């Protein structure tokens, strides 16, 4: 089955590659793991456009691509296939890094000597009700049990925000087990101005799920009709049900002629649009997904890295990245009138926008590059491997042997 005898494994129930933030994480963290361990296996989701298996040097990519439409059935099948992969891979593994319980349970429920790192960007028990409002409480209880199993039995946890760390501690996870590894961005450029760019435009880029607050942005833009030269550019990570909803809403609000849509732009095509915007917008909703669980929006850091001021919702995880009045402005979430007012004020002061953009780039260079993030991640890898070597066996062996895995 496998083309290599992997020394490490990065597992993620995410399609890779895409233009979504999860894909950016995988593209940064997996090579860091493989470099640290001397090679490895990347196990991810695929589709009929991507190869199921490929090898580059001592690194291998294996994609689970069965066309299973139901989310939970696909997740369980993904985990079951990983169990079969581990029959071949486990003997040579020294370090396993996973992003979700569908990957974590197979890794942790077998006797093992490899160290394990759980990357918690989000918990499915919190995320799924937003995407699938009809999900049964009993199903959520089973998912929480799987999450708890992984949180208890992994050797270390990495998470991108202090807000998420606090949420995990509220669940009883020991503080010493958690390391905050903030998201990163790489200052680049200068980026050429897109030939078709409007004279003045705001930009939103990324996914369009409800918690991103794009509805709030569209309602705010209605209030800026008198700024007739100002347009809104939306660079969505993919076409989706949410994208169709946003397009229809823009038409109903009468602002569709002032919007420009782009879909799944590669990074090199996206960044020129970002770099030449007047403002970058992150109108996140005040919902449990963002406030209690936390988030670490890449769009904020990538905008700051491009020297563009950011206008974002005033939420705890956002305040970890952006200082109000310094790199941009923070406004009350879910309030189109306040968002429109903040846009109007900043558009009246171009020099202030320029200064905020420069401060944002400066802060990313000093605190939030991917180099900063990966250095913290390497330290976690060294620490968990040293603990394993000192113990001479997996610390969780007794707990696993004496317990049961969640359904």
MIKEBA-242947 format. One record per residue (C-alpha): residue in three letters; x, y, z. Coordinates in steps of 0.001 Angstrom, whole numbers, padded with zeros to 6 digits, always signed. Layout:
N
ALAXYZ ...
This chain:
407
UNK+000000+000000+000000 UNK+002645+002548+001024 UNK+005581+003599-001111 UNK+007719+004562+001902 UNK+008363+003493+005479 UNK+007330+006800+007063 UNK+009030+008195+010144 UNK+006195+010678+010705 UNK+002537+011123+009801 UNK+000430+014245+009314 UNK-003283+013362+009135 UNK-006072+015811+008328 UNK-009696+015322+007349 UNK-009352+018152+004836 UNK-009032+018195+001075 UNK-005543+019193+000063 UNK-004590+021343-001710 UNK-007305+024004-001844 UNK-007464+027766-001247 UNK-009007+027290+002211 UNK-007180+028190+005410 UNK-006899+024532+006450 UNK-004959+023825+003282 UNK-002575+026680+004034 UNK-001958+025181+007473 UNK-001245+021760+006018 UNK+001093+023212+003406 UNK+003147+024844+006200 UNK+002966+022345+009045 UNK+003339+019032+007199 UNK+006710+019918+005568 UNK+007923+021170+008963 UNK+007038+017791+010490 UNK+008667+015852+007655 UNK+011848+017925+007806 UNK+012043+017401+011559 UNK+011484+013645+011339 UNK+013413+012904+008163 UNK+010446+012121+005937 UNK+006813+011272+006376 UNK+003334+010479+005152 UNK+000592+013058+004542 UNK-002882+011501+004817 UNK-005674+013824+003647 UNK-008908+013968+001669 UNK-008851+013999-002101 UNK-011227+014039-005042 UNK-011310+012852-008646 UNK-009021+015718-009728 UNK-006124+014777-007432 UNK-003853+011703-007437 UNK-004670+009150-004756 UNK-001006+008493-004063 UNK+002180+010359-004888 UNK+005738+010511-003676 UNK+008307+013284-003584 UNK+011651+012176-002189 UNK+011144+010737+001288 UNK+007635+012247+001585 UNK+004447+010541+000451 UNK+000889+011823+000020 UNK-002055+009452+000406 UNK-005559+010772-000305 UNK-008862+009251+000769 UNK-011106+009908-002213 UNK-014160+007643-001923 UNK-017225+009654-003063 UNK-019221+009462+000177 UNK-021674+012371+000291 UNK-022723+012216+003954 UNK-020204+014107+006078 UNK-020155+011787+009095 UNK-020104+008626+006997 UNK-017157+010053+005068 UNK-015369+010982+008298 UNK-015798+007507+009770 UNK-014653+005878+006536 UNK-011626+008203+006508 UNK-010706+007017+010016 UNK-011291+003361+009186 UNK-008989+003638+006185 UNK-006344+005274+008369 UNK-006498+002237+010643 UNK-005552+000057+007672 UNK-002788+002481+006680 UNK-001369+002291+010205 UNK-001013-001481+009956 UNK+001802-000749+007493 UNK+003021+002626+008757 UNK+002987+002318+012564 UNK+006167+000214+013004 UNK+008393+002984+011612 UNK+006543+006048+012955 UNK+008199+008164+015627 UNK+005852+011169+015507 UNK+002219+011644+014456 UNK+000449+015000+014073 UNK-003317+015110+013501 UNK-006004+017809+013087 UNK-009274+016073+013991 UNK-010778+013213+016002 UNK-011438+011151+012867 UNK-007644+010909+012517 UNK-006834+010944+016222 UNK-008863+007982+017434 UNK-007168+005466+015074 UNK-003743+006852+015996 UNK-004310+006819+019748 UNK-006388+003656+020212 UNK-003692+001249+019053 UNK-000627+000365+021132 UNK+002065+002720+019907 UNK+005497+004101+020623 UNK+005204+007207+018434 UNK+004596+010623+020009 UNK+001336+012376+019145 UNK+000429+016038+018612 UNK-003211+017157+018289 UNK-003595+020390+016302 UNK-006852+021957+017514 UNK-007990+024712+015201 UNK-011641+023870+015793 UNK-013710+021124+017400 UNK-016304+019386+015184 UNK-018830+019352+018026 UNK-018826+023173+017875 UNK-018388+023584+014116 UNK-020883+021059+012774 UNK-024091+022579+014214 UNK-023356+025724+012179 UNK-023024+023738+008950 UNK-025672+021114+009768 UNK-028290+022661+012109 UNK-030302+019431+012166 UNK-027525+017272+013558 UNK-028830+015015+016330 UNK-027772+015672+019956 UNK-026836+012001+020335 UNK-024466+012305+017378 UNK-022874+015399+018894 UNK-022400+013512+022178 UNK-020489+010784+020323 UNK-018329+013371+018593 UNK-017576+015068+021937 UNK-016547+011689+023352 UNK-014101+011227+020470 UNK-012723+014737+020973 UNK-012318+014115+024698 UNK-010558+010833+023986 UNK-008047+012589+021730 UNK-007516+015531+024098 UNK-006863+013165+027007 UNK-004553+010712+025261 UNK-002432+012820+022922 UNK+001004+013867+024156 UNK+000667+017553+023245 UNK-001833+020010+021807 UNK-001100+022980+019557 UNK-003694+025651+018870 UNK-003529+029013+017077 UNK-005112+031324+019660 UNK-005222+032052+023370 UNK-009019+032023+023123 UNK-008986+028414+021931 UNK-006466+027558+024627 UNK-008823+028961+027281 UNK-011692+026923+025837 UNK-009612+023730+026023 UNK-008597+024478+029605 UNK-012294+024937+030456 UNK-012779+021351+029261 UNK-010200+020177+031778 UNK-007151+019953+029516 UNK-003989+020699+031568 UNK-002472+024055+030633 UNK+000998+022506+030379 UNK-000199+020263+027577 UNK-001222+023173+025316 UNK+001080+025341+023192 UNK-000254+028329+021275 UNK+001236+028409+017780 UNK-000283+031475+016091 UNK-001001+031491+012389 UNK+001525+033181+010180 UNK+001967+035174+006997 UNK+004944+036007+004850 UNK+005447+039648+003883 UNK+006057+039683+000148 UNK+005703+041893-002849 UNK+005678+044393-004220 UNK+002606+043006-005939 UNK+001559+044464-009318 UNK-001857+046100-009427 UNK-004359+043844-011251 UNK-005090+045286-014671 UNK-008862+045079-014125 UNK-008823+046465-010571 UNK-011265+049336-009858 UNK-009808+052700-008924 UNK-010957+052197-005311 UNK-012124+048947-003747 UNK-012548+047097-000486 UNK-011688+043418-000310 UNK-013004+040351+001458 UNK-011216+037069+000816 UNK-011592+033573+002170 UNK-014456+031201+002864 UNK-018106+032244+002967 UNK-019561+030214+005824 UNK-022177+032002+007905 UNK-019771+032674+010788 UNK-017562+034758+008471 UNK-020170+037539+008529 UNK-020304+038274+004810 UNK-024031+039041+005161 UNK-023132+041844+007564 UNK-020606+043176+005063 UNK-023109+043218+002212 UNK-025698+045038+004311 UNK-023019+047552+005328 UNK-022020+048153+001721 UNK-025588+049183+000894 UNK-025048+052171+003214 UNK-022077+053363+001149 UNK-024011+053985-002057 UNK-022934+057647-002123 UNK-019279+056556-002437 UNK-020021+055756-006048 UNK-016395+055037-007059 UNK-015916+052485-004281 UNK-016404+048847-005205 UNK-016298+045603-003225 UNK-014141+042702-004386 UNK-014875+039263-002924 UNK-012266+036556-003535 UNK-013956+033388-002311 UNK-011977+030237-001597 UNK-014523+028104-003464 UNK-017948+028110-005035 UNK-020425+026758-002513 UNK-023974+026903-001197 UNK-022935+029882+000949 UNK-021495+031610-002117 UNK-024785+031282-003978 UNK-026572+032722-000947 UNK-024212+035719-000891 UNK-024661+036346-004617 UNK-028448+036278-004294 UNK-028332+038597-001273 UNK-026196+041113-003198 UNK-028760+041080-005995 UNK-031681+041618-003604 UNK-029841+044502-001927 UNK-029173+046144-005284 UNK-025387+046199-004903 UNK-024481+043420-007348 UNK-023253+045923-010033 UNK-020685+047268-007537 UNK-019340+043812-006591 UNK-016624+041784-008282 UNK-016320+038072-007597 UNK-013246+035879-007971 UNK-013097+032183-007165 UNK-010283+030041-005764 UNK-007493+032349-006873 UNK-003987+030941-006412 UNK-001956+032841-003846 UNK+000114+034630-006501 UNK-003089+035914-008146 UNK-004891+036716-004879 UNK-002208+038825-003236 UNK-002134+041591-005880 UNK-005857+042104-005218 UNK-005231+042202-001478 UNK-002206+044501-001668 UNK-003976+047212-003661 UNK-007241+047309-001680 UNK-008088+050370+000385 UNK-009191+048153+003273 UNK-009373+044435+003989 UNK-012512+043299+005810 UNK-013021+040498+008353 UNK-016632+040954+009628 UNK-016719+037810+011796 UNK-019968+037038+013597 UNK-020247+036965+017383 UNK-021154+033263+017600 UNK-019881+030393+019750 UNK-017684+029216+016905 UNK-015706+032485+016950 UNK-016092+033765+020509 UNK-016063+030698+022790 UNK-014001+028330+020656 UNK-011818+030988+019087 UNK-010330+031440+015641 UNK-007200+032864+014056 UNK-008188+034270+010655 UNK-005413+034000+008107 UNK-007049+036791+006096 UNK-006175+039259+008850 UNK-002488+038323+008982 UNK-002125+038042+005205 UNK-003659+041490+004799 UNK-001354+042970+007428 UNK+001623+041294+005732 UNK+000627+042988+002465 UNK+000564+046392+004177 UNK-003218+046771+004000 UNK-005206+048107+006984 UNK-007806+045683+008344 UNK-011323+046420+009526 UNK-012485+043482+011655 UNK-015017+042448+014272 UNK-014064+043228+017852 UNK-013771+039656+019178 UNK-011270+038180+021671 UNK-009299+036093+019126 UNK-009130+039013+016710 UNK-007681+041256+019424 UNK-004767+038806+019664 UNK-003759+039797+016122 UNK-004989+043326+015539 UNK-004793+046424+017733 UNK-007612+048919+017341 UNK-006345+052159+015839 UNK-002874+050728+015149 UNK-003002+048108+012361 UNK-006656+048792+011599 UNK-009978+049200+013350 UNK-012143+046904+015445 UNK-015911+047329+015267 UNK-018839+045697+017027 UNK-019771+042460+015228 UNK-023072+041884+013425 UNK-023827+045615+013091 UNK-023845+046750+009458 UNK-024345+050421+010366 UNK-021226+050497+012555 UNK-019184+048649+009940 UNK-020294+051099+007248 UNK-019499+054069+009496 UNK-015973+052766+010176 UNK-015375+052222+006443 UNK-016589+055744+005689 UNK-014306+057322+008301 UNK-011211+055426+007159 UNK-011911+056179+003501 UNK-011824+059892+004414 UNK-008263+059605+005780 UNK-005898+057991+003228 UNK-002763+058869+005190 UNK-004153+057152+008259 UNK-004892+054028+006202 UNK-001357+054073+004851 UNK+000123+054338+008357 UNK-002052+051482+009621 UNK-000965+049303+006711 UNK+002697+049968+007455 UNK+002177+049141+011141 UNK+000464+045886+010200 UNK+003311+044732+008007 UNK+005782+045693+010714 UNK+003912+043651+013324 UNK+003742+040562+011122 UNK+007468+040794+010439 UNK+008173+041013+014169 UNK+005685+038454+015552 UNK+003597+036575+013027 UNK+005659+035177+010178 UNK+005380+031484+009369 UNK+008998+031214+010488 UNK+007898+032276+013981 UNK+005075+029712+013954 UNK+007179+026820+012693 UNK+009907+027460+015249 UNK+007321+027020+018020 UNK+006030+023869+016350 UNK+009539+022370+016146 UNK+009962+023010+019861 UNK+006774+021020+020546 UNK+008040+018145+018403 UNK+011377+018095+020226 UNK+009666+018186+023607 UNK+007233+015325+023003 UNK+009913+013143+021424 UNK+012283+013789+024317 UNK+009533+012808+026768 UNK+008891+009594+024834 UNK+012580+008741+024729 UNK+012909+009366+028459 UNK+009907+007187+029289 UNK+010934+004435+026929 UNK+007266+003796+026109 UNK+004103+005642+025228 UNK+002762+007463+028312 UNK-000805+006613+027374 UNK-000298+002866+026904 UNK-001836+001867+030232 UNK-004831+004134+029770 UNK-005465+002833+026277 UNK-005043-000809+027213 UNK-007364-000461+030194 UNK-010105+001563+028522 UNK-012297+001607+025479 UNK-012337+003831+022463 UNK-015349+006032+021813 UNK-018018+004889+019421 
